[in-house]
Structure formats: structure tokens, C-alpha cells
């Protein structure tokens, strides 16, 4: 029993390490905004294409940023869920929803 516990803990540490290294990148449809989000849903970076943004009004830039950020969060969560499911062999959809 304790051998299995050790293996499980080792596997969970490996998954945590993978999630910590995971990043997703999302770019807006017009290419004006790109965000990079970590597996822990931390915002890693934001890139703005000045040439495109110059031709946009502030409200459009703000709306686009919100859309891109929300998409990055969703993709990050989906990737984490997929990796956890693959590693554990369990469907963790309900468990993930508890934390969102």
C-alpha cells in the first residue's frame, strides 16, 4: 500500500511540474493582442501590435483584450484538465468545476 502511495505522490509531483511549465498563447482574430497564460492561469505576457491598435478605439481594444484573456484562461484550464485525465485515467470534469 505504501509503495503505491509513493508512486502516486511521485506521479502527482510530475503532473504539478508539467502544469507549472505549461503555457498557452492566444492571439485575437485581427492579431492586435496576444496573451500567454500559464497552467496555473497566471498571466505570463501581453503583446500589443501597435500598428493595428492605432486604428482601434479604446473600447474595442478593451473588449478584445477581455475576449483574448478569457480564451487563454479557458484553454489553460482545458489543457490542465486533459493532462490530469491522461495521468490519472479519471474523468475529472466535475472536480475541475469545483475550483472554477
HELIX and SHEET records of a PDB file:
HELIX    1   1 UNK A    2  UNK A   21  1                                  20    
HELIX    2   2 UNK A   50  UNK A   53  1                                   4    
HELIX    3   3 UNK A   58  UNK A   88  1                                  31    
HELIX    4   4 UNK A   93  UNK A   98  1                                   6    
SHEET    1   A 3 UNK A  23  UNK A  27  0                                        
SHEET    2   A 3 UNK A  33  UNK A  38 -1                                        
SHEET    3   A 3 UNK A  43  UNK A  48 -1                                        
END                                                                             
